[in-house]
């Protein structure tokens, strides 16, 4: 009889699920509506050069609209493949830094 994975093992596997299909995830995941970011900037009184820490940036779906608005982003992404695609997607934005790390172990 096969032993079922422990809860911790299953959780660890799930943490990396999207990283295993990073390119597909980037192509298939819909973008956020621009109005969301317009509202965020209005309600939060945000503007160009606003410093943003994004935890779990994936391939940069939310990062791009923030970067286009001139934010200075530090992104922390657990998945190496996701972070690699995020770096490519955000290469035109010099105020964006994508770090590959678990947020719990990341050193600012």
Phi and psi in degrees as a GROMACS rama.xvg file:
@    title "Ramachandran Plot"
@    xaxis  label "Phi"
@    yaxis  label "Psi"
@TYPE xy
-75.0296  140.119  UNK-2
-83.456  133.018  UNK-3
-76.3316  149.017  UNK-4
-65.915  149.705  UNK-5
-69.6941  163.469  UNK-6
-59.0633  -40.4847  UNK-7
-65.1035  -40.9596  UNK-8
-63.9605  -43.8612  UNK-9
-63.8763  -41.5959  UNK-10
-63.5933  -41.9393  UNK-11
-63.7261  -40.7398  UNK-12
-62.1409  -44.5597  UNK-13
-63.017  -32.5609  UNK-14
-58.5707  -30.0678  UNK-15
-106.207  7.44309  UNK-16
-57.4041  -51.5756  UNK-17
-69.0019  -27.9871  UNK-18
-65.0099  -31.087  UNK-19
-68.3398  -23.9515  UNK-20
-126.067  40.619  UNK-21
-56.8791  -44.7852  UNK-22
-65.916  -43.066  UNK-23
-63.3714  -44.2347  UNK-24
-57.3878  -43.658  UNK-25
-63.6998  -40.2477  UNK-26
-73.3025  -38.5638  UNK-27
-89.6842  -26.8687  UNK-28
-72.9663  126.853  UNK-29
-68.591  151.728  UNK-30
-76.5923  157.989  UNK-31
-76.0447  148.341  UNK-32
-67.4248  139.823  UNK-33
-57.6444  -32.2873  UNK-34
-59.2874  -32.8373  UNK-35
-57.8536  -43.7667  UNK-36
-76.5198  -33.8626  UNK-37
-59.4672  -45.5191  UNK-38
-66.3165  -42.4631  UNK-39
-57.4113  -45.085  UNK-40
-68.2495  -37.9331  UNK-41
-69.6068  -50.2763  UNK-42
-68.1302  -38.4745  UNK-43
-90.1272  2.94085  UNK-44
50.6691  44.3658  UNK-45
-89.8061  158.188  UNK-46
-156.778  -174.202  UNK-47
-55.6932  144.447  UNK-48
72.0221  6.73908  UNK-49
-62.0238  133.519  UNK-50
-86.128  128.1  UNK-51
-128.433  131.469  UNK-52
-105.083  117.782  UNK-53
-109.901  118.178  UNK-54
-98.5787  118.795  UNK-55
78.4439  58.1405  UNK-56
-74.378  -10.2705  UNK-57
59.1807  -129.616  UNK-58
-97.5023  7.38134  UNK-59
100.192  21.7833  UNK-60
-59.5782  -42.5741  UNK-61
-85.7654  -24.1561  UNK-62
-66.4773  -40.5706  UNK-63
-59.8695  -50.0402  UNK-64
-62.1075  -34.4113  UNK-65
-67.5747  -42.7737  UNK-66
-65.9521  -40.2936  UNK-67
-61.2501  -28.4415  UNK-68
-87.4147  4.63418  UNK-69
89.9479  12.3021  UNK-70
-69.1  151.168  UNK-71
-96.2915  107.441  UNK-72
-106.288  138.31  UNK-73
-117.148  116.033  UNK-74
-107.793  136.783  UNK-75
-120.407  119.27  UNK-76
-129.677  128.155  UNK-77
-67.7168  -42.6442  UNK-78
-80.0799  127.164  UNK-79
-63.3423  -43.1409  UNK-80
-69.2695  -40.8048  UNK-81
-61.0797  -44.9174  UNK-82
-63.5924  -38.4701  UNK-83
-62.3613  -44.1428  UNK-84
-67.4894  -39.2501  UNK-85
-59.1134  -43.1953  UNK-86
-60.0597  -41.7939  UNK-87
-65.2819  -44.6539  UNK-88
-66.236  -24.4133  UNK-89
-110.599  11.9347  UNK-90
-60.473  -26.5754  UNK-91
-80.4357  -0.180934  UNK-92
-116.855  100.27  UNK-93
-67.938  -14.742  UNK-94
-91.2965  14.7465  UNK-95
-115.348  132.6  UNK-96
-127.548  118.384  UNK-97
-102.758  122.31  UNK-98
-108.77  137.331  UNK-99
-98.1752  109.991  UNK-100
-173.156  161.51  UNK-101
-76.5206  138.621  UNK-102
-59.2607  -32.6294  UNK-103
-67.633  -22.7054  UNK-104
-110.805  -8.32942  UNK-105
-64.95  136.272  UNK-106
-107.043  113.426  UNK-107
